[in-house]
Amino acid sequence: MLLLISPINHEEALESIKGGADIVDVKNPKEGSLGANFPWVIKDIRELTPEDKLVSATLGDVPYKPGTVSLAAMGAHVSGADYIKVGLYGTKNHDEAVEVMENVVKTVKDISPDTIIVAAGYADAHRVGAVGPMEIPKVAKDAGCDLAMLDTAVKDGKTLFDFLDMDELKEFVDEAHSYGLKTALAGSVKKDQLKPLHDIGCDVVGIRGAACVGGDRNTGHIHHTAVAELKELCESFDN
């Protein structure tokens, strides 16, 4: 299970890399759970990240505007992102979500077939009127994405596990795998929740808060010792 850590700036990216993060995920929590950061921040972090590590970028909690989102995807690609995540916030159903994602896939894959495209839904989609979480694997498959992801839309202390139980999360992972897709799970995931996610076959776990000093995704800052602890824990599950 790969460890994805979400820094917001140069300093946090260095801490993430020093701690051993597998994927350095550039985001901006001020703009939401999958808030987009600026192109120059993505570019800077790609340049300082070792070539053998993936740099991910979020496009934001996006509206149902396929053209706008496709342009954002091109911006993330040009800025150096290897892994592009789209938060399907404004899409209310399967068809809208597929329309957004298939245009992102076409935009990026036409010029960079190896770039990983992630359809990201929300475990608490009902709180914001977004497409349901259990529909995301099929959305990802139908749109030609590489990975299906879940996060939480509202960051109010509730976690992924407050909205979906382990049986539902396993169903999500199993369905995505049956389509040949990878999976990522995030949403205020705590250290003691990593083992259950590993055990259901999750491919990538996304973390910000648990890697921050004080454990707060907004007021804290990522520290390499916290990242190293999480990485060591993830590796221990395979031994």
GIVEN-V621999 format. One record per residue. N is the residue number from 0. RES is the residue in one letter. SS is DSSP state (H for helix, E for strand, L for the rest). PHI is phi in whole degrees, 0 to 359 (NA if undefined). NEAR is the number of other ideal C-beta (glycine too) atoms within 10 Angstrom. Layout:
# GIVEN-V621999
<<N,RES,SS,PHI,NEAR> <N,RES,SS,PHI,NEAR>>
This chain:
# GIVEN-V621999
<<0,M,L,NA,22> <1,L,E,280,16> <2,L,E,259,23> <3,L,E,258,24> <4,I,E,245,30> <5,S,L,249,30> <6,P,L,281,26> <7,I,L,250,21> <8,N,L,205,15> <9,H,H,304,13> <10,E,H,297,11> <11,E,H,293,24> <12,A,H,297,25> <13,L,H,299,17> <14,E,H,295,23> <15,S,H,297,32> <16,I,H,295,19> <17,K,H,299,14> <18,G,H,282,21> <19,G,L,99,18> <20,A,L,304,28> <21,D,L,281,17> <22,I,E,231,22> <23,V,E,262,26> <24,D,E,251,28> <25,V,E,278,32> <26,K,L,218,27> <27,N,L,219,17> <28,P,H,300,16> <29,K,H,297,9> <30,E,H,254,14> <31,G,L,119,20> <32,S,L,296,26> <33,L,L,242,28> <34,G,L,302,17> <35,A,L,277,23> <36,N,L,265,24> <37,F,L,273,12> <38,P,H,306,17> <39,W,H,290,9> <40,V,H,288,20> <41,I,H,300,24> <42,K,H,299,17> <43,D,H,299,17> <44,I,H,290,28> <45,R,H,298,20> <46,E,H,291,10> <47,L,H,268,13> <48,T,L,273,21> <49,P,L,306,7> <50,E,L,299,7> <51,D,L,277,6> <52,K,L,252,15> <53,L,E,279,19> <54,V,E,250,22> <55,S,E,254,25> <56,A,E,223,29> <57,T,E,269,30> <58,L,E,268,26> <59,G,E,111,23> <60,D,E,276,22> <61,V,L,276,25> <62,P,L,278,13> <63,Y,L,278,18> <64,K,L,219,14> <65,P,H,305,20> <66,G,H,294,10> <67,T,H,299,14> <68,V,H,292,25> <69,S,H,297,20> <70,L,H,297,14> <71,A,H,297,22> <72,A,H,297,27> <73,M,H,297,15> <74,G,H,298,17> <75,A,H,294,27> <76,H,H,296,20> <77,V,H,299,13> <78,S,L,281,20> <79,G,L,112,17> <80,A,L,290,28> <81,D,L,268,20> <82,Y,E,212,23> <83,I,E,243,26> <84,K,E,253,29> <85,V,E,241,30> <86,G,E,276,28> <87,L,L,278,30> <88,Y,L,277,22> <89,G,L,266,19> <90,T,L,268,29> <91,K,L,268,15> <92,N,L,207,13> <93,H,H,304,16> <94,D,H,295,11> <95,E,H,296,17> <96,A,H,296,27> <97,V,H,296,25> <98,E,H,300,17> <99,V,H,297,28> <100,M,H,291,28> <101,E,H,292,19> <102,N,H,285,17> <103,V,H,296,29> <104,V,H,301,23> <105,K,H,299,15> <106,T,H,304,21> <107,V,H,274,21> <108,K,H,292,16> <109,D,L,299,8> <110,I,L,247,10> <111,S,L,211,15> <112,P,L,301,7> <113,D,L,274,8> <114,T,L,295,17> <115,I,E,271,19> <116,I,E,253,24> <117,V,E,243,27> <118,A,E,269,34> <119,A,E,248,27> <120,G,E,252,28> <121,Y,E,230,28> <122,A,L,299,27> <123,D,L,255,23> <124,A,H,306,23> <125,H,H,298,12> <126,R,H,283,14> <127,V,L,236,15> <128,G,L,77,11> <129,A,L,270,25> <130,V,L,304,25> <131,G,L,297,16> <132,P,H,299,23> <133,M,H,283,16> <134,E,H,271,22> <135,I,H,296,31> <136,P,H,303,27> <137,K,H,290,18> <138,V,H,302,26> <139,A,H,299,30> <140,K,H,296,18> <141,D,H,294,16> <142,A,H,267,21> <143,G,L,83,15> <144,C,L,284,29> <145,D,L,256,18> <146,L,E,210,20> <147,A,E,251,29> <148,M,E,228,31> <149,L,E,233,28> <150,D,E,222,26> <151,T,L,247,25> <152,A,L,281,24> <153,V,L,258,13> <154,K,L,264,16> <155,D,L,235,10> <156,G,L,98,9> <157,K,L,279,15> <158,T,L,250,17> <159,L,H,313,24> <160,F,H,283,20> <161,D,H,283,14> <162,F,L,244,20> <163,L,L,227,21> <164,D,L,273,10> <165,M,H,296,13> <166,D,H,296,9> <167,E,H,292,15> <168,L,H,294,23> <169,K,H,295,17> <170,E,H,299,15> <171,F,H,301,25> <172,V,H,296,23> <173,D,H,297,13> <174,E,H,295,19> <175,A,H,300,26> <176,H,H,297,15> <177,S,H,295,10> <178,Y,L,268,13> <179,G,L,81,8> <180,L,L,260,22> <181,K,E,273,19> <182,T,E,230,27> <183,A,E,225,27> <184,L,E,232,26> <185,A,L,210,27> <186,G,L,125,26> <187,S,L,55,22> <188,V,L,289,24> <189,K,L,262,13> <190,K,H,304,14> <191,D,H,284,9> <192,Q,H,263,19> <193,L,H,292,21> <194,K,H,298,13> <195,P,H,301,14> <196,L,H,292,26> <197,H,H,300,17> <198,D,H,291,12> <199,I,L,268,16> <200,G,L,94,14> <201,C,L,302,25> <202,D,L,273,19> <203,V,E,222,24> <204,V,E,247,25> <205,G,E,256,26> <206,I,E,220,28> <207,R,L,232,27> <208,G,H,307,23> <209,A,H,291,22> <210,A,H,262,30> <211,C,E,263,23> <212,V,H,299,13> <213,G,H,84,11> <214,G,H,74,15> <215,D,L,254,11> <216,R,L,293,20> <217,N,L,262,11> <218,T,L,265,9> <219,G,L,274,17> <220,H,L,225,15> <221,I,E,296,28> <222,H,L,233,18> <223,H,H,298,19> <224,T,H,293,12> <225,A,H,293,23> <226,V,H,297,25> <227,A,H,298,16> <228,E,H,297,16> <229,L,H,295,22> <230,K,H,295,20> <231,E,H,299,12> <232,L,H,297,16> <233,C,H,301,20> <234,E,H,292,12> <235,S,H,294,11> <236,F,L,292,12> <237,D,L,268,7> <238,N,L,270,4>>
